[in-house]
Amino acid sequence: MVNTWDQLEKLQPTILRMLKNSLLKHRVAHAYLLEGLKGVGKKEVALLFTRALFCEEKVDGYKPCESCHNCRRILNGNHPDVHIVEPDGLSIKVDQIRELQAEFAKKGVESLKKVYLLIHADRMSVSASNSLLKFLEEPNAQTTAFLITEQPQQILPTILSRCQVLTFQPLPPQVLVNRLIENGVEPTKAPLLASLTNNLEEALALNVDEWFAQAQKIVVKLYEVLDKNPLEAMVTLQYDWFGHFKEKEQIYLGLDLLLLIVKDLLYIQINKEGNIVFKGEIERLKKYALRASSRRIQIQMSAILEAKRKLQANMNPQLMMEQLVLNLQEGSSIV
Ligand SMILES: [Zn+2]
């Protein structure tokens, strides 16, 4: 797992730079709100910073050593002055916040320092939020809070205003590809997933989704029949495509897949095969790339982008797709 300072710095350079400065200048806030998509390293960064606060042998004055007694206990989840609160069932309940307050009313077990993490802080019940607010209003000099959330808009503004907000960036595509492979995704499938979402959990869910596996086959088939006769393309559209892509979100995903095929053809033509995302279809794509001129590929790309705009503007999906197929075929006379 990614968790050392150097590893997390590659994922979230801006945030780590800020945290480094606050450690070096001894200006640590009482409360931080860490917000961003799932899988971007929020909890890992909160725990890293916690280790930096407790570490006895910091490297360069800010990096936790990862091997002293305190670092090891935090890594193992058994440091007596570090508390992690997660939703009990659907929400974080007022009793959980009260327990935390009771705990913090005591002195730190080993020093005066205490840290708590609230995971899914947006899921606090109203009474838990109010209770936390009082807690934040009377900060103990040595207490540091990390509120972690994917949905900062759900957090009470009065709580937000008492936190230093750290906004996490989505993972860079190559980092996401590597994390997908670490999580057991086949290397040939990871680039496509990473180009459709920058959310690790979402990509992992797509990877095992039967609907998505079928969707890829249909999109490749539709692209393949474009060059045959117009009638066959319309038949594929009516039976395969509309039988599968029903909801608006599904149609968007279908159009994105189509766009990625066309982009791959472009990468093949400009000798950048490393950028291809449909790795499993590479031989077939090479044949298409030989047949199509780069001008035609550009026309197809614009046609797909135009279709996405029409869908956004609530055009009837049936009509939008029929026009798209005609537009994609029209390019075939251009050599
Ligand atoms: Zn240490």
Residues whose N, C-alpha, C, O or C-beta is under 5 A from the ligand:
A	BS01	ZN	C55 E56 E57 P64 C65 E66 S67 C68 C71
